[in-house]
Amino acid sequence: MIQACGVEKWFSRRGVEAKALENVDLDVRAGEFMALLGPSGCGKSTLLYILGGLIPASPGQILMEGRPISGAGRDRGFVFQESALYPWLTVAGNILFGLKLRAAGRRRQAELDRQVGDLLKLVGLAGFEQFRPNELSGGMKQRASIAACLANHPKMLLMDEPFGALDAQTRRVMQHELLRIHETSGHTTLFVTHDIREAILLSDRVAVMSARPGMIKEIVDITLPRPRWRHRYEDSQDMMRLERYFEELLQHDVEMVARCTDPEPVN
């Protein structure tokens, strides 16, 4: 689906240069859920933004379905840690905004309303069509953000720690909701997290990144059976075994970050 080939990234601030990524090669397959897991400041979000076309690679190339890309496009949809909803629009209005852009006047309002209803059911927000973002909880805002993103029919979802600002209980609920949405819709998804359990629960594969400059240390297959949203794997032996493996894999890099006194890391 999407490939990073030899991607590197340098940042310069106040005359100090910092290398965020080094020689990253990554291939996200169509239909899979892949997590980018690594310590704080390893360049996970930077790589996600490069893949999404929001910032350029220093050297390196991004291929989408075999074709080079150099900027953002509707084939890649973003969900950020903070919801990107328009505060003056209702939940339905936020979703309709993307649908109308795609339709460009070619679809009747009744058809657009039906699609809004389908998306609200998919993300569990049926009945909240006329609510505005400031009337929603944090988890509900993220559900609405996912629906608004899906309204553009992207081929791929790029998610930058979308549950990072939520409380632990809401985060757990949203993880299972995202599993249900992914296993229902089948969208290719790349998900940034520093939470080991979250990466294991959600993913088909986990790409583990080193401390800055970020490199792909290892890609681990997650063989927990699907559909996972119908089951509770958090306390299973397989989950605990995988969790220990990732902790050992990341231990050196986490210790490096804790000792680091260099310029501020890039997330």
GUMAR-663241 format. One record per residue (C-alpha): residue number from 0; residue in one letter; z, x, y. Coordinates in Angstrom, 2 decimals, m for minus. Layout:
BEGIN
[NUM "a" [Z X Y]]
...
***
This chain:
BEGIN
[0 "m" [0.00 0.00 0.00]]
[1 "i" [1.16 2.56 2.59]]
[2 "q" [1.37 6.34 2.37]]
[3 "a" [2.91 9.10 4.45]]
[4 "c" [1.10 12.39 3.95]]
[5 "g" [2.70 15.61 5.17]]
[6 "v" [4.55 13.82 7.98]]
[7 "e" [6.73 15.83 10.35]]
[8 "k" [8.40 14.89 13.62]]
[9 "w" [9.81 16.96 16.48]]
[10 "f" [11.81 15.62 19.42]]
[11 "s" [12.58 17.45 22.64]]
[12 "r" [15.46 16.58 24.96]]
[13 "r" [16.62 18.58 27.96]]
[14 "g" [14.78 21.65 26.76]]
[15 "v" [16.27 21.49 23.25]]
[16 "e" [13.94 20.81 20.31]]
[17 "a" [15.12 19.07 17.15]]
[18 "k" [13.11 18.63 13.97]]
[19 "a" [13.71 15.15 12.58]]
[20 "l" [11.32 15.15 9.59]]
[21 "e" [9.77 17.90 7.50]]
[22 "n" [6.73 17.55 5.22]]
[23 "v" [7.41 13.97 4.11]]
[24 "d" [5.15 12.52 1.41]]
[25 "l" [5.86 8.92 0.45]]
[26 "d" [3.88 6.16 m1.28]]
[27 "v" [5.12 2.56 m1.07]]
[28 "r" [3.43 0.40 m3.69]]
[29 "a" [2.12 m3.11 m3.12]]
[30 "g" [4.72 m5.78 m3.87]]
[31 "e" [7.67 m3.44 m4.32]]
[32 "f" [10.97 m3.25 m2.49]]
[33 "m" [11.74 0.37 m1.59]]
[34 "a" [14.85 1.58 0.20]]
[35 "l" [15.11 4.71 2.36]]
[36 "l" [18.62 6.04 1.72]]
[37 "g" [20.22 9.03 3.38]]
[38 "p" [23.04 10.31 5.57]]
[39 "s" [23.33 9.42 9.23]]
[40 "g" [20.77 11.22 11.38]]
[41 "c" [18.44 12.21 8.53]]
[42 "g" [15.36 10.56 10.09]]
[43 "k" [15.20 7.33 8.07]]
[44 "s" [14.49 5.13 11.09]]
[45 "t" [12.15 7.72 12.57]]
[46 "l" [10.04 7.65 9.41]]
[47 "l" [10.07 3.83 9.43]]
[48 "y" [8.84 3.77 13.06]]
[49 "i" [6.07 6.26 12.25]]
[50 "l" [4.94 4.12 9.30]]
[51 "g" [4.99 1.08 11.58]]
[52 "g" [2.91 2.84 14.22]]
[53 "l" [5.62 2.64 16.89]]
[54 "i" [5.78 6.42 17.34]]
[55 "p" [3.28 9.11 16.27]]
[56 "a" [3.85 11.80 13.69]]
[57 "s" [3.84 15.36 15.02]]
[58 "p" [1.59 16.56 12.24]]
[59 "g" [0.81 14.28 9.30]]
[60 "q" [m1.11 11.12 8.48]]
[61 "i" [m0.29 7.50 7.64]]
[62 "l" [m2.63 5.52 5.38]]
[63 "m" [m2.51 1.73 4.99]]
[64 "e" [m4.45 0.62 1.91]]
[65 "g" [m6.30 3.94 2.04]]
[66 "r" [m7.27 3.71 5.72]]
[67 "p" [m5.74 5.92 8.44]]
[68 "i" [m3.64 4.07 11.02]]
[69 "s" [m2.61 5.32 14.43]]
[70 "g" [m0.67 2.45 15.96]]
[71 "a" [1.20 m0.81 15.36]]
[72 "g" [m0.56 m3.75 13.71]]
[73 "r" [0.12 m7.27 12.48]]
[74 "d" [m0.18 m6.05 8.91]]
[75 "r" [3.30 m4.47 9.34]]
[76 "g" [6.20 m6.63 10.49]]
[77 "f" [9.52 m5.27 11.80]]
[78 "v" [13.05 m6.60 11.40]]
[79 "f" [15.59 m4.59 13.39]]
[80 "q" [19.39 m4.27 13.27]]
[81 "e" [19.64 m6.55 16.30]]
[82 "s" [17.61 m9.75 16.17]]
[83 "a" [14.44 m9.70 18.28]]
[84 "l" [14.35 m13.44 18.98]]
[85 "y" [13.30 m14.85 22.35]]
[86 "p" [16.58 m16.28 23.74]]
[87 "w" [14.88 m19.07 25.72]]
[88 "l" [13.08 m20.45 22.64]]
[89 "t" [14.51 m22.49 19.79]]
[90 "v" [14.45 m21.23 16.21]]
[91 "a" [11.30 m23.27 15.61]]
[92 "g" [9.81 m22.01 18.88]]
[93 "n" [10.34 m18.38 17.87]]
[94 "i" [8.55 m18.97 14.59]]
[95 "l" [5.79 m21.01 16.24]]
[96 "f" [5.13 m18.17 18.69]]
[97 "g" [3.81 m15.94 15.92]]
[98 "l" [1.96 m18.77 14.19]]
[99 "k" [0.17 m19.75 17.40]]
[100 "l" [m0.86 m16.16 18.04]]
[101 "r" [m2.44 m16.02 14.59]]
[102 "a" [m3.99 m19.49 14.84]]
[103 "a" [m5.47 m18.94 18.34]]
[104 "g" [m6.04 m22.69 18.71]]
[105 "r" [m7.73 m23.07 15.32]]
[106 "r" [m4.94 m25.09 13.71]]
[107 "r" [m3.51 m28.49 14.47]]
[108 "q" [0.11 m28.83 15.57]]
[109 "a" [0.97 m30.80 12.43]]
[110 "e" [m0.15 m27.90 10.24]]
[111 "l" [1.82 m25.41 12.34]]
[112 "d" [4.93 m27.61 12.13]]
[113 "r" [4.57 m27.74 8.35]]
[114 "q" [4.40 m23.96 8.17]]
[115 "v" [7.50 m23.68 10.36]]
[116 "g" [9.31 m26.04 8.01]]
[117 "d" [8.25 m24.00 4.97]]
[118 "l" [9.50 m20.76 6.56]]
[119 "l" [12.82 m22.35 7.56]]
[120 "k" [13.33 m23.54 3.99]]
[121 "l" [12.47 m20.08 2.67]]
[122 "v" [15.14 m18.38 4.79]]
[123 "g" [17.73 m21.16 4.39]]
[124 "l" [17.61 m22.51 7.97]]
[125 "a" [16.25 m26.02 7.43]]
[126 "g" [17.96 m28.31 9.93]]
[127 "f" [18.39 m25.61 12.59]]
[128 "e" [14.94 m25.96 14.14]]
[129 "q" [16.18 m26.90 17.61]]
[130 "f" [19.02 m24.38 17.87]]
[131 "r" [18.72 m21.46 20.26]]
[132 "p" [19.66 m17.89 19.28]]
[133 "n" [22.96 m17.95 21.20]]
[134 "e" [24.03 m20.93 19.07]]
[135 "l" [23.56 m19.06 15.79]]
[136 "s" [25.80 m16.70 13.84]]
[137 "g" [24.71 m13.09 13.28]]
[138 "g" [23.48 m13.83 9.77]]
[139 "m" [21.55 m16.89 10.93]]
[140 "k" [19.89 m14.87 13.70]]
[141 "q" [18.67 m12.36 11.12]]
[142 "r" [17.35 m15.16 8.90]]
[143 "a" [15.45 m16.51 11.90]]
[144 "s" [14.15 m13.00 12.68]]
[145 "i" [12.85 m12.66 9.11]]
[146 "a" [11.14 m16.07 9.36]]
[147 "a" [9.56 m15.14 12.71]]
[148 "c" [8.32 m11.90 11.19]]
[149 "l" [6.87 m13.67 8.14]]
[150 "a" [5.08 m16.14 10.44]]
[151 "n" [2.59 m13.36 11.26]]
[152 "h" [1.76 m13.00 7.55]]
[153 "p" [2.31 m9.23 7.46]]
[154 "k" [1.29 m7.34 4.36]]
[155 "m" [4.48 m5.32 4.62]]
[156 "l" [8.00 m5.75 6.00]]
[157 "l" [9.70 m2.77 7.65]]
[158 "m" [13.44 m3.37 7.94]]
[159 "d" [15.71 m1.04 9.92]]
[160 "e" [19.29 m1.64 8.72]]
[161 "p" [18.96 m5.37 9.47]]
[162 "f" [22.46 m6.16 8.20]]
[163 "g" [24.22 m3.18 9.75]]
[164 "a" [25.87 m5.19 12.54]]
[165 "l" [27.14 m7.98 10.26]]
[166 "d" [30.62 m8.34 8.82]]
[167 "a" [31.07 m7.44 5.15]]
[168 "q" [31.08 m11.01 3.83]]
[169 "t" [28.00 m12.09 5.81]]
[170 "r" [26.23 m8.86 4.85]]
[171 "r" [26.78 m9.61 1.16]]
[172 "v" [25.40 m13.12 1.58]]
[173 "m" [22.36 m11.81 3.46]]
[174 "q" [21.65 m9.20 0.79]]
[175 "h" [21.37 m11.95 m1.81]]
[176 "e" [19.32 m14.09 0.57]]
[177 "l" [16.90 m11.20 1.12]]
[178 "l" [16.64 m10.71 m2.63]]
[179 "r" [15.75 m14.39 m3.01]]
[180 "i" [13.18 m14.23 m0.20]]
[181 "h" [11.58 m11.07 m1.58]]
[182 "e" [11.49 m12.34 m5.16]]
[183 "t" [10.04 m15.64 m3.94]]
[184 "s" [7.43 m14.29 m1.50]]
[185 "g" [6.61 m10.94 m3.11]]
[186 "h" [6.21 m9.08 0.19]]
[187 "t" [6.05 m5.30 0.11]]
[188 "t" [9.26 m4.14 1.82]]
[189 "l" [10.57 m0.81 3.08]]
[190 "f" [14.28 m1.05 3.93]]
[191 "v" [16.36 1.57 5.75]]
[192 "t" [20.03 1.82 4.80]]
[193 "h" [22.84 4.31 4.41]]
[194 "d" [24.70 1.93 2.06]]
[195 "i" [24.31 3.05 m1.57]]
[196 "r" [25.20 m0.29 m3.14]]
[197 "e" [22.83 m2.15 m0.83]]
[198 "a" [19.98 0.18 m1.78]]
[199 "i" [20.63 m0.24 m5.51]]
[200 "l" [21.01 m4.03 m5.38]]
[201 "l" [17.84 m4.68 m3.38]]
[202 "s" [15.35 m2.07 m4.51]]
[203 "d" [12.77 m1.37 m7.15]]
[204 "r" [12.84 2.29 m6.06]]
[205 "v" [15.07 4.28 m3.73]]
[206 "a" [13.72 7.24 m1.75]]
[207 "v" [16.66 9.58 m1.07]]
[208 "m" [16.40 11.70 2.08]]
[209 "s" [18.10 15.00 2.84]]
[210 "a" [20.09 15.85 5.96]]
[211 "r" [18.04 16.70 9.06]]
[212 "p" [15.28 17.72 9.02]]
[213 "g" [14.73 14.80 6.68]]
[214 "m" [12.77 15.39 3.49]]
[215 "i" [12.38 13.23 0.38]]
[216 "k" [14.82 14.73 m2.11]]
[217 "e" [14.16 12.33 m4.95]]
[218 "i" [12.76 8.89 m5.71]]
[219 "v" [14.89 6.92 m8.16]]
[220 "d" [13.72 3.91 m10.16]]
[221 "i" [16.17 0.98 m10.21]]
[222 "t" [15.83 m0.86 m13.52]]
[223 "l" [18.31 m3.70 m12.97]]
[224 "p" [16.48 m6.84 m14.18]]
[225 "r" [15.11 m9.40 m11.74]]
[226 "p" [15.56 m12.04 m10.41]]
[227 "r" [18.70 m10.34 m9.09]]
[228 "w" [19.63 m13.00 m6.53]]
[229 "r" [20.66 m15.31 m9.39]]
[230 "h" [23.10 m12.75 m10.81]]
[231 "r" [25.99 m10.59 m9.64]]
[232 "y" [25.40 m6.94 m10.46]]
[233 "e" [27.88 m5.40 m8.00]]
[234 "d" [30.56 m4.68 m10.64]]
[235 "s" [28.29 m4.01 m13.61]]
[236 "q" [28.39 m0.72 m15.52]]
[237 "d" [24.77 m0.03 m14.54]]
[238 "m" [25.60 m0.47 m10.86]]
[239 "m" [28.60 1.88 m11.06]]
[240 "r" [26.59 4.49 m12.97]]
[241 "l" [23.81 4.43 m10.36]]
[242 "e" [26.34 4.52 m7.53]]
[243 "r" [27.95 7.68 m8.93]]
[244 "y" [24.52 9.29 m9.34]]
[245 "f" [23.57 8.64 m5.69]]
[246 "e" [26.97 9.82 m4.44]]
[247 "e" [26.50 13.13 m6.26]]
[248 "l" [22.90 13.40 m5.03]]
[249 "l" [23.93 12.88 m1.41]]
[250 "q" [27.27 14.70 m1.37]]
[251 "h" [25.94 18.05 m0.09]]
[252 "d" [23.87 16.40 2.65]]
[253 "v" [26.74 14.19 3.83]]
[254 "e" [28.97 17.27 4.05]]
[255 "m" [26.28 19.09 6.04]]
[256 "v" [26.14 16.23 8.56]]
[257 "a" [29.94 16.25 8.87]]
[258 "r" [29.89 19.99 9.70]]
[259 "c" [26.86 19.82 12.01]]
[260 "t" [27.37 20.95 15.61]]
[261 "d" [23.66 21.09 16.55]]
[262 "p" [21.98 18.72 19.05]]
[263 "e" [22.39 15.01 18.41]]
[264 "p" [20.69 13.90 15.18]]
[265 "v" [17.81 11.40 15.21]]
[266 "n" [18.41 8.29 13.06]]
***
